[in-house]
Amino acid sequence: MSKVSRREFLKGAAGSAVGLAGIGLLGSAVLADQNSVQQPAQQADTSGINWDYEADVVVIGSGGAGLPAALRALDEGLSVLIVEGAYDVGGRAALSGGNLHSGCGTEIQKKYGIEDSADKYYIDHTTSLTLEARYNDREYVRSVADYMAEAYEYILAKGVIIKDVEPMHQTDYTEGGNSPESVGRWTYCDQDAEDWVAYADGISPSQGGLYREGIALTRPLERSYRQQGGKFLLNYHMDKIYREGNLSGRALGIQAHYTPTILPGESQPMQSLWSEGNIDSSAEMVNVKANRAIVIATGGSSGNVYFRTMIDPRRQIEYDCTCGDPFCYKDASGELAAMAIGACLGAVANQVQNGGNISKANMVGTQYIDSYATVNPRSPLFKLSRATGLRVNNYDDIILVNMLGQRFVDETTGGDAFSAAAMASVVVTDPADGEVHRYGGPLWAIFDSEAVARHEWTIDDTSVDRADGRFFEADTIEELADKIVNKYYESIKMDPQTLAATIQRYNELVDTGVDEDFGKSRLPHKIHTGPFYAAWATPGLHDTTTGLRVNRKMQVMDLFEQPIPGLYCCGESSGGQRIHGLGRVITSGYIAGLYAASEG
């Protein structure tokens, strides 16, 4: 066994640990396939495990929860190893808008005269008056509330810089809105502070790149972690957690397999931006021992079809964009590995609800319809995303149809109403088996050449993904319907006459100015000038709002209401609170790192 001391991590027989050669390519992880999670093996006899590496605390995942957890444990003088399936650090948090969504009495709240407290936050996030709080785990929220202000100031001390603006407040449940925030709590990281380059752009905002403020959270925390002697084992996907007994005893360590990111047409794996602290390994499989604790921070489950349909059967394979793709697939690996040794789930009702968990397409004509996943062609990762998509700022001149060519919703609506309609968009007898099925997609955005001109779209092979069946065009509506292939349900064909009748009906409604069918308020433009287009517009899956059940210390709970010794979970892999933004993610990671460090 190769021991990793508190001050130095030593490699096994293959040689000493060396850093990967950082070549400046920016990005988060791309795992092999979003639905390729390996089936957990039967629990082995742990007495005979050959440990390749060990550390006091092993953190699985390097995103918005994993980094605070690792740093907090490192501050206690322990050795910490982050195991990350990606070639670089940050996960989905690095792709996000950097909304810290934190309160409970932070310094910036005090600066702007906002009165807040842990009790106020707790009351807000356990009220029954809004879906965003109704099903939350009271103990989880209490813990987050008690530590949130402390965790917020902690990340600022570790180098995160925030925008000096008054914390934002949306219309809350006391005012007839849906927000659980009765005071302003939304603050944002400042990407301009160090002109951070986001993964998906390849250039910084000062050079014309998009603002993805989450990078201004993860890079400073990563830098602090590396400077304090923290270690990374990048390109390794955790598959299994070892426990002393099958359903009893301590969590001892993990098994992980090598998952380099190699771009299409290239032969060498992508490299992390920074190399200090990286362990150089390409062994097919490794075992990592955790002397004190394991922290699961794997980002959630929305990218795993089988897992997510255990919770909500509507979220089938057609929902193939999850927020963060194609960089960090949320594949439920942490949840599955923990469940295999006796862990249970918590607060699952939070994921069944629609709300912000289903994202209406803001980009069409590509698989990755969420703006988090929009990759600039300048980025090396564009080879994975394949197309930027066409940005839809309004649906005034676009209709949405199901796989049969039928309109099913007011295109301008959003939230629960849109999500519910989309996930049950069509009932059809599938020729593949002769049975009646209800499907939620594919959904297609239908528009004409005049709409293209109004939106100032450029349609080419960088903006739309024809090769993967996400975009079709034709001179007539009937020809368009005949060309459309319903991905994942190819046996179901769109009838040209049905789509033509749908377009005719819509144009008639435009003439009258009243949408008698679905109540669309604005009908300014007909769809009548060829060529005509069909662009993939199936919704994506955004936040994961359920996961493993944990107690106030973020210890993973088993099926028998007992904590699993040495096993913690945080971020979107932990179940207990439904809330958008990074506040509860960062805070739960901070708590997990604090208590993991105290394990004997």
Summary of the structure (lengths in Angstrom):
residues: 600
radius of gyration: 24.3
end to end distance: 21.1
largest distance: 77.8
contacts: 2279
relative contact order: 0.17
helix: 27%
strand: 19%
